[in-house]
């Protein structure tokens, strides 16, 4: 009997040793497995925490003007930009041991498993905030073992590489609060119309209850359910010693007012401008479409919302509702290139094609200032004389002959100055100058002025027959307005990523591309289109705008059969306006031919209404003298009209006009001179610049 017992004992001990060995091996394998997982998680490093977020677009003064439209509202805010009440409410209801565990609350897991076992169903969750954050970031909410293992791995990586505050910040920025609102900032704005930083205890405890079931606990769906959930959360905050019973009672009794509207769900401001900004993000900054739409960017633009509103108002006011003409407008600050307003068409919904930056149209006579700048740089002056008469140009290289025509086939039939030719938009003068300089000169000059479209090397180029973009013309005239310094259209001042880190910031160049003296001489000549003193044989091209002007402008209008332009500037603002038919049909209605000018002058007056009136300042190397506009010679007291005209020093005329001496038997008396002064109109006083 004793032998049998001894054998049983030995067998039992053998089994126990085997079990201990197996247990040790299992434990060793478990330790190795856990160690391997931890090493793998460490080697993998911190997981990226970027999630899809709405990109926001801001105006020059910081106003939100739009956002990427992906159906979801996501705005990342730092932990210090979230109300402490909301943080405490969330921790109290979702994960009381958040600051104590390392990603997994094993006591809570065991309790949940026991509760599920008793109920024979899934009745209690055990996921920590870290686990939920991992799920929100990286995983689909499918109920599989693979998903659970991946969730655990991501949770470990998150806990190993990020602080508790960083994890909590990420969680609060990614959880879903219903109605397309992801994250507490979007939820605060949608439900209460305020930022997450400003939530009261009552508001925070209400919002903290929504993620458990947005379709059940949203106060906009069921105020009763939301109130019950709020009470549970306040009780949890009391148990966690975040608040007192008195605080909870006060909060539960507080009446809340709900908005139910996303803060940026407004009519999009400047949609054509925003499209241009998105193209700049892609083409100039090299960002991909997903980053632009879902990267949570903060794009700070140059748009002036007031000027944009004025631009749209003037387009609407000065174009007949039933007109089929389209329009484009670009307004820039010539000092830094900031685009302040942009109109790409009459109705973005009907036609999102952006005519301000995409359309290529013939500029007509608005190209002439570039041509005459080249001429001034090569020895021409505002007083250079060229005969204006119908002229046919014939060429030695078997090219077809070319006969340019003036508007209404009106010609001076005599020599006229460059100043007159520009103000009256004489085409013969322009073509003669173009051919004299060499047809490639204007091609090179256009590139110098920032024209990006190709220029055709032909005689008619002087009359603007090669297409340009509206934004390029605004940019070209900006070089005149700022005295010849390089500038380019700027739409974006700064771009920040979803963490607030600057990934792009515009830096202004300080390079001179034009001769300051020649640029100013041209600028001053361009004031002539608004000066009736230069009216030699027909109205100056800006005569219809003079009565609407209260300050000095320089500019040039232009037209073709199917295009109408006005480009001009003050020292503070440059604006280019184009009107015409998309299909290039001729503009035949007389009233439609004045749309561009009317929009331009009224917009400029509105946009600059609160700005001081400034003159264009003559730089060193220029000389201003009074000349007789017709002869181009120094004016005398006998000349009936004289205009202050600027020249590059050393090129000003030295001879006096004698054309009018023989017509006057005697010089005007002092009384007559005083009468002439008294009759001088307001625009003559402005444009004398004396």
Secondary structure, 3 states (H helix, E strand, C coil): CHHHHHHHHHHHHHHHHHHHHHHHHHHHHHHHHHHHHHHHHHHHCCCCCCCCECCEEECCCCCEEEECCCCCEECCCCHHHCCHHHHHHHHHHHCCCCCCCCCCCHHHHHHHHHHHHHHCCCCCCCCCHHHHHHHHHHCCCCCCHHHHHHHHHHHHHHHHHCCHHHHHHHHHHHCECCCCEECHHHHHHHHHCCCHHHCCHHHHHHHCCHHHCHHHHCCCCCHHHHHHHHHHHHHHHHHCCCCCHHHHHHHHHCCCCCCCCCCCCCCCCCHHHHHHHHHHHHHCCCCCHHHHHHECCEEEECCCHHHHHHHHHHHHHHCCCCCCCEEEEEEECCCCCEEEEEECCCCCCCCCCCCCCCCCEECHHHHHHHHHHHHHHCCCCCCCEEEECCCCECCCCCCCCECCCCHHHCCCCEEEEHHHHHHHCCHHHHHHHHHHHCHHHHHHHHHHCCCCCCCCCCHHHHHCCCEECHHHHHHHHHHHHCCCECCCCECEEEEECCCCCEEEECCCCCCECCCHHHHHHHHHHHHHHHCHHHCCCCCCCCCCCHHHCCCCCEEEEEECCCEEEEEEECCCCEEEEEEECCCCCCCCCHHHHHHHHHHHHHHHHHHCCCCCCCCCCCCCCEEEEEECCCCCCECCCCCCCCEEEEEECCCCCCCECCCCCCCCCCCCCHHHHHHHHHCCCHHHHHHHCC
